[in-house]
């Protein structure tokens, strides 16, 4: 109980800090996904629906379900990058926290609680707006929020594990440019991975965003048809849980090393 209490205190601290800085995240967290949805779904989507491609669902619906997971990845990775670097290197509040009874594990649990809550809020807003645009059915889309949160949390922990083990913020920029952004292309967010050559389909199976997109799409769409693979739901969930667990362990060790030299 004491461990959870201290973790919740860390989460509370993150919330108080966010209240002072939330305006700076509005564009990346809320506006950009809506622009993507409008441009890719209703703009290009109208051309796709008129063409020969047969997805089984309108392209707007296809993109909206993919963007739920992709938005979670983007927001989750961002949460584990520069805010963590700031706490370790620039503002050094993590050094202050560790002088209290809060351990590195409790600190990371608290940040994970906060990250999950923030992701749930961001994805809820996206879901409501997407349903108003006719891109999603609100009932089933709300059921897809937890797996989307799991996707984002896995990326938060993975990025945290990387951040606590690097000294330069240049590495964070490199990861976003050469890892996070290319994942959009191999995840099935904007087109089925069956359109890729066989070799690249295997690459897609190994990427975490693919599993997040599949998990969200299979739950959010009442009849996903051929736009998803036959991989079982539990496989996607297990992949993300294992990824989060491994990243959590690496991140805790990295925090201990950085904060308790």
C-alpha positions as CSV (number, residue, x, y, z in Angstrom):
1,X,0.0,0.0,0.0
2,X,2.8,2.4,0.8
3,X,4.4,1.7,-2.5
4,X,1.2,2.5,-4.4
5,X,0.7,5.7,-2.3
6,X,4.2,7.0,-3.2
7,X,3.7,6.1,-6.8
8,X,0.4,8.0,-6.8
9,X,2.2,11.0,-5.3
10,X,4.5,11.0,-8.3
11,X,1.6,10.8,-10.6
12,X,0.0,13.7,-8.8
13,X,3.2,15.7,-9.2
14,X,3.1,15.0,-13.0
15,X,-0.5,16.2,-13.1
16,X,0.3,19.5,-11.3
17,X,3.1,20.1,-13.7
18,X,0.9,19.3,-16.7
19,X,-1.7,21.9,-15.6
20,X,0.9,24.5,-16.1
21,X,2.2,23.3,-19.5
22,X,-0.8,21.6,-21.2
23,X,-1.2,24.4,-23.8
24,X,2.1,23.4,-25.3
25,X,0.8,19.9,-26.1
26,X,-2.6,20.8,-27.6
27,X,-1.3,20.8,-31.2
28,X,0.7,17.5,-31.1
29,X,-1.9,15.6,-28.9
30,X,-5.2,16.8,-30.3
31,X,-5.0,18.9,-33.4
32,X,-2.5,17.0,-35.5
33,X,-4.4,13.7,-35.3
34,X,-7.6,15.5,-36.4
35,X,-5.7,17.1,-39.4
36,X,-4.4,13.6,-40.3
37,X,-7.9,12.2,-40.1
38,X,-9.3,15.0,-42.2
39,X,-6.6,14.9,-44.9
40,X,-6.0,11.2,-45.1
41,X,-9.4,10.0,-44.3
42,X,-11.8,12.5,-45.9
43,X,-9.4,13.9,-48.5
44,X,-7.4,11.1,-50.0
45,X,-10.0,8.7,-48.6
46,X,-12.7,9.9,-51.0
47,X,-10.4,9.1,-53.9
48,X,-9.5,5.7,-52.5
49,X,-13.2,4.8,-52.0
50,X,-13.9,5.8,-55.7
51,X,-11.0,3.6,-56.9
52,X,-10.6,-0.1,-57.3
53,X,-9.3,-0.7,-53.8
54,X,-11.8,-2.8,-51.8
55,X,-10.9,-2.5,-48.1
56,X,-14.4,-3.7,-46.9
57,X,-14.7,-0.5,-44.9
58,X,-14.6,3.1,-45.9
59,X,-11.0,4.4,-46.0
60,X,-11.9,7.1,-43.4
61,X,-12.9,4.3,-40.9
62,X,-9.7,2.4,-41.8
63,X,-7.5,5.3,-41.1
64,X,-9.3,6.4,-38.0
65,X,-8.7,3.0,-36.3
66,X,-5.1,3.1,-37.3
67,X,-4.6,6.6,-36.0
68,X,-5.9,5.6,-32.6
69,X,-2.9,3.4,-32.1
70,X,-0.5,5.7,-34.0
71,X,-1.6,8.7,-31.9
72,X,-1.0,6.6,-28.8
73,X,2.4,5.7,-30.0
74,X,3.3,9.3,-30.7
75,X,2.0,10.7,-27.4
76,X,3.5,7.8,-25.4
77,X,6.9,8.1,-27.0
78,X,6.9,11.9,-26.4
79,X,6.1,11.4,-22.7
80,X,9.0,9.1,-22.3
81,X,11.5,11.3,-24.1
82,X,12.1,15.0,-23.4
83,X,10.1,15.1,-20.1
84,X,12.3,12.3,-18.7
85,X,15.5,14.0,-20.1
86,X,14.4,17.2,-18.4
87,X,13.9,15.5,-15.1
88,X,17.3,13.9,-15.3
89,X,19.5,16.5,-16.9
90,X,18.0,19.9,-17.1
91,X,15.5,20.5,-14.2
92,X,16.9,17.5,-12.2
93,X,13.6,17.1,-10.2
94,X,14.2,13.3,-10.3
95,X,17.3,13.8,-8.2
96,X,15.1,15.6,-5.6
97,X,12.5,12.9,-5.7
98,X,15.0,10.2,-5.1
99,X,16.1,11.9,-1.8
100,X,12.6,11.1,-0.5
101,X,11.4,7.6,0.4
102,X,10.3,7.3,-3.2
103,X,12.4,4.7,-5.1
104,X,13.2,4.5,-8.8
105,X,10.6,1.8,-9.2
106,X,7.9,3.8,-7.5
107,X,8.9,6.8,-9.5
108,X,8.5,4.9,-12.8
109,X,5.2,3.3,-11.6
110,X,3.9,6.8,-10.8
111,X,4.9,8.1,-14.2
112,X,3.3,5.1,-15.9
113,X,0.0,5.8,-14.0
114,X,0.2,9.4,-15.1
115,X,1.1,8.4,-18.7
116,X,-1.8,5.9,-18.9
117,X,-4.3,8.5,-17.6
118,X,-3.0,11.1,-20.1
119,X,-3.2,8.7,-22.9
120,X,-6.8,7.7,-22.0
121,X,-7.8,11.4,-22.0
122,X,-6.1,12.1,-25.4
123,X,-7.6,9.0,-27.0
124,X,-11.1,9.7,-25.5
125,X,-11.1,13.1,-27.1
126,X,-9.9,11.7,-30.4
127,X,-12.6,9.0,-30.3
128,X,-15.4,11.4,-29.7
129,X,-14.3,13.7,-32.5
130,X,-13.8,10.8,-34.9
131,X,-17.3,9.5,-34.1
132,X,-18.7,13.0,-34.8
133,X,-17.0,12.9,-38.2
134,X,-18.6,9.5,-38.9
135,X,-15.2,7.7,-38.8
136,X,-15.9,5.5,-35.8
137,X,-18.8,3.9,-34.0
138,X,-18.6,5.4,-30.5
139,X,-19.5,2.3,-28.6
140,X,-16.9,-0.1,-30.1
141,X,-14.3,2.7,-30.4
142,X,-14.5,3.3,-26.7
143,X,-13.8,-0.4,-26.1
144,X,-10.6,0.1,-28.2
145,X,-9.2,2.8,-25.9
146,X,-7.6,0.4,-23.4
147,X,-5.6,-1.5,-26.0
148,X,-4.6,1.8,-27.5
149,X,-3.5,3.0,-24.0
150,X,-1.5,-0.2,-23.7
151,X,0.2,0.6,-27.0
152,X,1.1,4.1,-25.9
153,X,2.3,2.9,-22.5
154,X,4.6,0.3,-24.1
155,X,6.2,3.1,-26.2
156,X,6.4,5.4,-23.1
157,X,8.4,2.8,-21.2
158,X,10.5,1.9,-24.2
159,X,11.4,5.5,-24.8
160,X,12.0,6.0,-21.1
161,X,14.4,3.1,-21.0
162,X,16.3,4.6,-23.9
163,X,16.3,8.1,-22.4
164,X,17.6,7.2,-19.0
165,X,20.5,5.4,-20.8
166,X,21.6,8.2,-23.0
167,X,23.3,11.5,-22.2
168,X,22.4,13.6,-25.2
169,X,19.0,14.8,-26.3
170,X,20.2,14.4,-29.9
171,X,19.6,10.7,-29.5
172,X,16.0,11.4,-28.8
173,X,15.6,13.4,-32.0
174,X,17.2,10.6,-33.9
175,X,14.8,8.0,-32.5
176,X,11.8,10.0,-33.5
177,X,13.1,10.7,-37.0
178,X,14.4,7.2,-37.8
179,X,12.3,4.9,-35.7
180,X,9.0,6.5,-34.6
181,X,8.1,8.1,-37.9
182,X,9.0,5.1,-40.2
183,X,6.8,2.9,-38.0
184,X,3.8,4.6,-39.6
185,X,4.8,3.0,-42.9
186,X,5.1,-0.6,-41.6
187,X,2.1,-0.7,-39.3
188,X,-1.0,-0.9,-41.4
189,X,-2.0,2.6,-40.3
190,X,-2.7,4.0,-43.8
191,X,-2.9,0.8,-45.9
192,X,-3.1,-2.9,-45.2
193,X,0.2,-4.6,-44.8
194,X,-0.9,-7.2,-47.3
195,X,-0.1,-4.5,-49.9
196,X,3.6,-4.7,-48.9
197,X,6.1,-7.2,-50.4
198,X,6.2,-10.4,-48.4
199,X,9.6,-9.5,-46.8
200,X,8.3,-6.2,-45.5
201,X,5.2,-7.9,-44.2
202,X,7.4,-10.0,-41.9
203,X,9.1,-6.7,-40.9
204,X,5.7,-5.3,-40.0
205,X,4.9,-8.3,-37.8
206,X,8.0,-7.5,-35.7
207,X,7.1,-3.9,-35.1
208,X,5.1,-2.9,-32.0
209,X,2.8,-0.4,-33.7
210,X,1.6,-3.1,-36.1
211,X,0.3,-5.0,-33.0
212,X,-1.2,-1.9,-31.6
213,X,-3.0,-1.1,-34.8
214,X,-4.3,-4.6,-35.2
215,X,-5.5,-4.8,-31.6
216,X,-7.3,-1.5,-31.9
217,X,-8.8,-2.2,-35.3
218,X,-10.1,-5.7,-34.4
219,X,-11.9,-4.2,-31.4
220,X,-13.1,-0.9,-32.8
221,X,-14.5,-2.4,-36.0
222,X,-17.6,-4.6,-35.6
223,X,-16.7,-6.4,-38.8
224,X,-13.0,-5.8,-39.7
225,X,-13.1,-8.3,-42.6
226,X,-9.8,-8.5,-44.6
227,X,-8.3,-5.3,-43.3
228,X,-6.7,-7.2,-40.4
229,X,-4.6,-10.4,-40.2
230,X,-5.6,-13.7,-38.7
231,X,-3.2,-13.3,-35.8
232,X,-5.1,-13.8,-32.5
233,X,-5.9,-10.8,-30.2
234,X,-4.0,-12.3,-27.3
235,X,-0.8,-12.4,-29.4
236,X,-0.9,-8.7,-30.0
237,X,-1.7,-7.9,-26.4
238,X,1.1,-10.3,-25.2
239,X,3.6,-8.6,-27.5
240,X,2.9,-5.2,-26.0
241,X,2.8,-6.4,-22.4
242,X,6.2,-8.1,-22.8
243,X,7.6,-5.1,-24.5
244,X,6.4,-2.9,-21.6
245,X,7.7,-5.2,-19.0
246,X,11.2,-5.5,-20.5
247,X,11.3,-1.7,-21.0
248,X,10.2,-1.1,-17.4
249,X,13.0,-3.3,-16.0
250,X,15.6,-1.6,-18.2
251,X,14.3,1.9,-17.3
252,X,14.4,1.1,-13.5
253,X,18.0,0.0,-13.7
254,X,18.9,3.1,-15.8
255,X,17.2,5.4,-13.3
256,X,19.0,3.7,-10.4
257,X,22.3,4.1,-12.2
258,X,21.7,7.8,-13.0
259,X,20.3,8.8,-9.6
260,X,22.3,6.7,-7.2
261,X,25.9,6.9,-8.6
